[in-house]
């Protein structure tokens, strides 16, 4: 991926994940569900990522 962004901290990670989910959804890929993620070249690093859609109540502040 030529436009890959490498997050340096939790804030960057959250922003990159938000952008990735938004881009997937906008382009017709449903991001909801379970996704297997592995680091190439190292069989010891595997994650299962679950994405669920939630609805938050609006604040009445």
N, C-alpha and C positions, 0 to 999 in steps of 0.2 A: 504494500500500500504506500504509494508515493507521498500522500499527504498525512501520514501517520503522526499523531501527537503523542508524546511521551510525558505522562503526568509525573510531576516531581513531589506532590503531596496529596493529601486526601481531598482538598478542595479541587485541585486540578483533575484528579481521578473522577470525582463526582461530575464536574463540568464536561469532561470527555465522554463519560458514560451517558449523560443526558443528551449530548449532541449525537452520539451514535444511535441511541434509541429513536430520537426525533428523525434523523436522516433515514433510518430503516423504515419507520412508519410512513413517512412522507413518500418514500419510493415504493411502497406497496408490500414491504416485508413486515409481517406481524411479529414484533419482538417478544410477545408474551409466550411464556413456556420455560422449559428447562433447556439449558445449553451446556454442552461439555466443552471445557477449555483445557488445553494442555500446552506446555512449553516444549517446542521442538528440541530434540536432542537431549532431553532430561526426563526420563520416565517417572521421576519421583514427584513431579509437579503437575497435578491434575486438580481441576475444580469443576464443580457443578454449579452453575449460576441459574437461579430461578427469577424470572421477571414476571411480576403480576401487576395488573392495572388496579389502582386504588383511586378512590374519590375522597377528597378532604372537604370537611365542612368549611364554609367561608367564615372568617373571623368577623365578629360584629363590633370591632373596636372603633 
